[in-house]
Amino acid sequence: MTTQTTTTTDLSALNIAGLARLVKQDWKKVYFGAVPYLNAMCLLNHISDTYGLDDCKDIVLYFLSNAQSWRGETAKAVKAELKKRCNIK
């Protein structure tokens, strides 16, 4: 059985929903404060999209602020990609 790893180059090809799916696969016990933002991200394609009255960028930023307990290589790579799309360091 081969383990599939995702590189940062692969992450740039994923939409927001694809990144959210990676989060759900990797983060086994999602912090309750991150759940609604992660669920919303599953329905978004681009950082310029909206979900109801909220901008995708705001949803991603709220997710990131509630995802501090998510750790590991996948977490680091996905968070970096999300920050890049939000134009923050």
C-alpha positions as CSV (number, residue, x, y, z in Angstrom):
1,M,0.0,0.0,0.0
2,T,1.4,3.4,-1.0
3,T,1.0,6.4,1.1
4,Q,0.1,9.5,-0.9
5,T,1.6,12.8,0.2
6,T,0.5,16.2,-0.9
7,T,3.2,18.7,-1.7
8,T,2.8,22.5,-1.6
9,T,2.8,22.5,-5.4
10,D,-0.2,20.2,-5.4
11,L,-1.9,22.5,-2.9
12,S,-1.8,25.5,-5.3
13,A,-3.8,23.5,-7.8
14,L,-6.6,22.8,-5.3
15,N,-9.6,25.0,-4.8
16,I,-10.8,26.1,-1.3
17,A,-13.1,23.1,-1.1
18,G,-10.2,20.8,-2.0
19,L,-8.0,22.3,0.8
20,A,-11.0,21.9,3.2
21,R,-11.2,18.2,2.3
22,L,-7.5,17.8,3.1
23,V,-8.1,19.4,6.5
24,K,-11.0,17.0,7.2
25,Q,-8.8,14.0,6.3
26,D,-5.9,15.1,8.4
27,W,-7.4,16.8,11.4
28,K,-9.1,14.0,13.3
29,K,-10.7,16.0,16.1
30,V,-11.5,19.4,14.6
31,Y,-11.7,22.2,17.2
32,F,-15.4,23.1,17.6
33,G,-14.7,26.8,16.8
34,A,-13.3,25.9,13.4
35,V,-16.1,23.5,12.3
36,P,-18.6,26.1,10.8
37,Y,-15.8,27.8,8.8
38,L,-14.4,24.5,7.6
39,N,-17.9,23.4,6.5
40,A,-18.4,26.7,4.7
41,M,-15.0,26.3,3.0
42,C,-16.1,22.9,1.6
43,L,-18.7,24.8,-0.5
44,L,-16.3,27.4,-1.9
45,N,-14.0,27.4,-5.0
46,H,-12.1,30.6,-5.0
47,I,-11.0,33.2,-2.4
48,S,-13.2,35.7,-4.2
49,D,-16.3,33.7,-3.7
50,T,-19.0,34.5,-1.1
51,Y,-21.0,32.2,1.3
52,G,-24.2,34.0,2.2
53,L,-23.1,37.5,3.1
54,D,-19.6,36.5,4.1
55,D,-16.5,36.7,1.8
56,C,-14.5,33.6,1.4
57,K,-11.4,35.5,2.6
58,D,-13.1,36.3,5.9
59,I,-14.2,32.6,6.3
60,V,-10.7,31.4,5.7
61,L,-9.2,33.9,8.1
62,Y,-11.8,32.9,10.8
63,F,-10.9,29.3,10.1
64,L,-7.2,30.0,10.5
65,S,-7.7,31.8,13.8
66,N,-9.6,28.7,15.1
67,A,-7.1,26.2,13.7
68,Q,-4.2,26.9,15.9
69,S,-4.4,23.5,17.6
70,W,-4.1,21.7,14.2
71,R,-0.5,20.7,13.8
72,G,1.8,18.7,11.6
73,E,3.2,18.9,8.1
74,T,-0.1,18.9,6.3
75,A,-1.4,21.6,8.7
76,K,1.6,23.7,8.1
77,A,1.4,23.4,4.3
78,V,-2.4,23.9,4.1
79,K,-2.3,26.9,6.5
80,A,0.5,28.5,4.4
81,E,-1.5,28.0,1.2
82,L,-4.6,29.6,2.7
83,K,-2.6,32.5,4.0
84,K,-1.0,33.0,0.6
85,R,-4.4,33.1,-1.0
86,C,-5.5,35.7,1.6
87,N,-2.3,37.7,0.9
88,I,-1.0,37.5,4.5
89,K,2.3,36.2,5.7
